Amino acid sequence: MPQMAPMSWTMLLLMFIMSYMMFNTMIYFTQDLKTNKKNKKIMTLQMNWKW
């Protein structure tokens, strides 16, 4: 089985790294930030301690 040339491996690695970075940036920028802020209500419980 023939082996790939080193330049070919480098190009393949660069292609995978670039596609990984593009995929992550697309996911990061397509999130709806308005819905995340609404769901972050802090629930506070009022406890009356009687010592």
Secondary structure, DSSP 8 states (H G I E B T S, - for coil): -----HHHHHHHHHHHHHHHHHHHHHHHHTS-HHHHHHT------------
